[in-house]
């Protein structure tokens, strides 16, 4: 039941952008006109389901509607790094980071001019406790 509740409260708005190495600077893909954005092998719904499966609602304290935004980088090999969560509820932030880091499937990395590049991804999460 908790997993179903969590599924319904996840936000469906997700924004992604990627970067291309240019000497020591990074440019966003939309500036570089990307060939392909990063994507999860089973789609964003598949990624959302993986996070839900890893999420332990009993570890989150507080009441009412709680929101966080999870930000992470997708490396050239499809692995995740730099996972961070930004929200007022610290226990939700910690559990969100843990749940995302437990996803073992690799992403398909973004491409610029046919070359795989590191990208960034934002994943908003809302839960009603």
SVG drawing of the C-alpha trace seen along z (x, -y; Angstrom):
<svg xmlns="http://www.w3.org/2000/svg" viewBox="-2 -27 43 30">
<polyline fill="none" stroke="black" stroke-width="0.4" points="0.0,0.0 2.9,-2.4 4.5,-1.7 1.2,-2.5 0.8,-5.7 4.4,-6.7 3.7,-6.0 0.8,-8.4 2.6,-11.2 5.7,-11.2 5.7,-14.3 5.7,-13.7 7.7,-16.7 11.3,-15.9 13.9,-18.1 17.2,-16.8 20.1,-18.5 23.6,-17.4 27.1,-18.7 29.8,-18.6 33.5,-19.0 35.1,-22.0 38.7,-22.3 38.1,-22.9 34.6,-24.3 31.3,-22.4 28.5,-23.5 24.9,-22.3 23.7,-20.1 21.0,-22.4 23.7,-24.9 25.7,-22.2 22.6,-20.9 22.6,-17.3 22.1,-14.2 20.5,-12.3 19.6,-13.0 20.3,-10.6 17.6,-8.1 17.0,-5.1 16.8,-1.8 13.2,-1.1 12.1,-4.8 11.4,-7.3 8.5,-5.2 10.9,-2.3 13.3,-4.6 10.5,-5.9 9.5,-2.3 13.1,-1.4 13.2,-4.3 9.8,-3.3 11.0,0.3 14.1,-0.9 12.3,-3.6 11.6,-2.9 8.8,-5.1 9.1,-4.1 12.5,-5.9 10.9,-9.3 9.7,-11.4 7.3,-14.3 3.7,-14.8 1.8,-16.1 3.2,-16.7 7.0,-16.6 8.9,-17.5 12.5,-17.1 14.4,-17.4 17.0,-14.8 19.9,-15.9 22.5,-13.6 25.0,-13.3 25.0,-10.5 28.5,-9.6 29.8,-8.7 29.4,-5.0 25.8,-5.4 26.6,-5.2 25.2,-7.7 27.4,-10.1 27.0,-13.3 23.6,-12.3 22.1,-15.1 18.7,-15.9 17.3,-19.4 14.2,-19.7 13.2,-20.8 12.8,-17.3 16.2,-15.9 15.0,-12.3 13.3,-12.4 16.4,-13.8 18.6,-11.0 16.1,-8.3 15.8,-9.7 19.5,-9.7 19.7,-6.1 16.9,-4.9 18.4,-6.5 21.9,-5.2 20.4,-1.6 19.3,-1.6 21.7,0.7 20.7,0.4 22.9,-2.0 21.5,-4.9 22.1,-5.4 24.4,-8.4 23.7,-11.6 25.5,-12.1 26.9,-15.2 28.2,-14.8 28.0,-11.0 30.3,-11.2 29.0,-10.1 29.0,-12.9 28.3,-13.4 24.9,-14.9 22.8,-16.1 19.3,-15.1 16.7,-16.5 14.1,-14.2 11.4,-15.9 9.8,-13.7 6.7,-14.4 5.4,-12.1 2.4,-12.5 2.9,-11.1"/>
</svg>
